[in-house]
Amino acid sequence: MKMADSTDRPDGTADTGSGTGRGSGTVGGKDGSGAGAPVRRRDARRNRDRLLEAAHEVFTELGLNAPLDVIARRAGVGNATLYRHFPHRAALVDAVFRDQLTGTMDAGDRARDVDDAWTGLTGYLQAVFTVLATDRGTNDLMTTHIEGVESLEAVHAHNHRTMELLLRRGRHQGTIRTDVTTEDVLFALAALGRAVPALTTATTPDAWRRPLALLCDSLRAAPTSPPLPSPALTPEQLDDTLHHFNR
C-alpha cells in the first residue's frame, strides 16, 4: 500500500510542503511567472496514475462494486481528489479497463481471420476466459451490463459481431448446429463466466477449461442433437438479463 500524499488543496493539487506558499516568487508567486502550473499538472498526473493503479488492484480483488474510498486510501489521496479525476464509478472503470477491453477486441479480430470457424471460436473463447479467470474486475465487466462505460459498450458490440460472424460461418461449414443463436451463446458464456471466480478459488486456476469445453461441445453440429426447446432470447432480453446479473 502506498504512503499517503500530503494534504490536498481545494483545487485538486497536493501541498508538497516545499515552501511554495503565498508570496513565493518561485511557484505561483507575485512575479507572474506561472511556474506553479507545471507543478500542479505533475501532481495531478501523479495522483491520477496512483488512482488508476490502486483501482485496478482493488477491482481485481473485490470486483467492480468495491467501495471507492478503499481505492482512494490505497492510492494515498482523499476522496475529493478521486472524484475530481473521475466524477463517477463508470468513468473510473472505463479508464482502468480500457486497454484490457481493447485486448479482448484484438482477440476477436484474430478469431475472425481464422478460416475454420470452429478453431476461431474455441480459440477466442479460451483467450477471453483466460482473462476472466485472472481478473475479477474484467470478469464483472464482461459478464454484466454496466451503464456509462464507453469502452465496455464498444467491446460488447464487437463481441456480439464476432460471435455472430463465427456462428454463421460455422453453420455454413457444417460444424455448428443450425438452431443456436448468438444470444444463446452469449447468455451461456456470461453465466459460466460469473461462476469462474468461485470455481478457480475453490479448485485450480485453470478449472474453467472443463466446463468451457463442455459448453463448446454443446454447440457442435450432430445428426442426433434434438432441437433446442423454447424460443431463443431476443437481444433486448439478453441485455435485461445481464443487467440483473449485476444486482
N, C-alpha and C positions, 0 to 999 in steps of 0.2 A: 504494500500500500504506500502511496506517495505521501510525502510530508505536505502539510497544508501550506498554501500561499500566505503571504502577508495579507492584511485586511483589504478587501475590495473597496475601491472608490465607488461613489454613486454613478459615475459614468461608465462603469464596467471594467476599468483598468485596475491594476494592482498597485498599491502603495509599496514600492520596493524598499522604502526606508533609506534611500540613497542620498538624502539631503536635497531633494528636489522640491521642497515645499514652496510656499508663497514667497515671492520676491527673489527666487533663484534666477540667476541670469543664464543658466545652462539648459534647463528644461522648462519650457513654457514660461520663462521669465519675462521681465518687462522690456527686454531688448527686442522683443518681437521676432526672435529668430525662428520660432516654431519648432524648436528641437524636441519638444515633448511629444510631437505626433509620432515619430518613428518608434519611440519607447512604448507609447500606448498601443501601437499596432503590433509590436513584438509581444507585448504582454497578452494582447487579445488572441493572437495566433497561438501562443503557448497554452493559454487556458483552453482554447478550442481543441487543440491536439490532445491535451490531457483528458478532456471530457470524452472525446471520441474513443480514446484508448480504454478509459475506465468503463464507458458504456458497453463497448464490445465485450469486455471481461464479464461484466455483471449480467448482460443479456444472455451470454453463453452459459453462465452458471445458473441463472434464475428464470430465464425466459423474458419475453417482451413486457410482461406486466410487473417487472421488478420496480420497486419504488425509486423514483428519480432522485430523492435525497441521498440514497445509498450511492448512486453514481457520482453525485456532486462531492460527497465526502471522500470517496475513493480518488477522485481527481484532485482533491485538495483545494476546492473552491466552494463558494457559497451557492445556495440555491438560486439567488438572484443572477449570478453570473451564468449559470446553466440556462436560465430562461432568456437571458439577453441573447445568447448564441442560438438557442433552439426554443422557440416560443411554445412549442407543444411536443408531445411524445412522438408524433408521426414525423416531425422534422428531424428529430434526433435519430430515430430508427432509419430513416431514409439515408442520412449522412453516414451512419455506421455500416450499413449493409449494401450500399450501392455497388461497390466493387465486387462483393461476393455474388450479388444477384446478376451482375454482368457476366461473371464466370459461368453461371448456370445457363444463360442465353448462349454463350460461346459453345457450351457442351451440346446444346440443342442444334446449333448450326452445324457442328461436326456430324451429328446424327443424321441430319437432313442430307448431308453429302454422301452418305453410305448408300450404295446401290441396293443392297439387300435390306429390306425394311426390318426384318426380324433382328438382324445384327445391329442395326442402327437403334432400334427401340430398346433392346436389352442393354446395350452399352450406355445409352443415355440415362436409363433408369438407375443403373449401377453408379454412374457419376453423381446423379442427384442424391441418391440415398447415402453415398459416402459422406456428403456434406451434412445431410440431415442427422446422421448418427454422431457427428462430432461437434456440432454447433447448435445448441438449444435455441438460440435466437433465430438463426436461419430456419430451423425446423418450424418454429412458431409462425414465421413469415410465410413459408411455402405451403403450410397445411391449413391456414386460416385465411380470412379476408379482413384486412385492416384498412380502414379509410384513411386517405390523405398521404399515403406513402407512394410517391410518384414512381420510384424505381420498381416497386412491387407491382403496380398496375402494369407496367411495361413487361415485367417478367411473366406475369400471369397470362397476358395476351400472347406473348411469344411462346410460352409453354403450350398453350391451347393450340396454336397454329402448328407447332412441332408435332404434337400428338395426332392432330387431325391428318396431317400430311403422311406420317408414318403408318397410321392405321389404314388410310385409304390405299397407300402403296402396298401394304401387306395384304389387304383384301384382294387387290389386283394380282398380286404374286401368288395367292393361294395359301399364305402362311398364317393369316389371322382370320378368325371367324367373322362371318359377314354380318352378324347381328349385334356386334359390340359397338358401342358409340364412344365418342371422345369423352362425354360426361360420365359414362360408366367407368372408364379407366381413371379419370381424374379424381372421382369420388373414392374409388378403391385405394388409389395411391395416397390421398390425403388421410384416409382412415388408418392405413398402415403406417404412414409417416408419423402420425400422432402417437402411435404406440412405440416407436423406435427408441426414444429416450429411456422409457421404463424397461424395455427389453434389453438394451445394451447395459444398463445399470445392474440389472438382476442377473445377467448371464455374461456374455463376452462382447467386445466392441463390434464384431462382425456378425453377430447373431441375426441381424436383419436380412442376411443373404438368403436364408432358407425360406422365410415367408415371402420374400420378393420373388424367388424362383417359383414358388407355388402360384403366386398371383400371375406371373408371366405365363406359366404353363396353361392357366385357365383361358388365356387369350388365343391359344393356338387353334387353328382350323383342324377339325377332326370329323370324320364321317359319322361318328357315334355320338357327337355332342348334341344333347337335347336343346331345343330353343330356350332362350332366356325368358324367365317369367316376368309378367307385369310390364307396364310402359317404362321406357328409359327416362332418366332425368332430363328436364329441359335445362338450358344454360342458366335461366333465372332460378330454377330450383337448386341447382348446384351452388350458385352464389349464396342463396339463402342458407343452405346447409353449412357452407364454410363460415358464414357469419356466426352461426350457432356453435361451431367448434370453438370459437374464441371466447365463449361465455363461461 
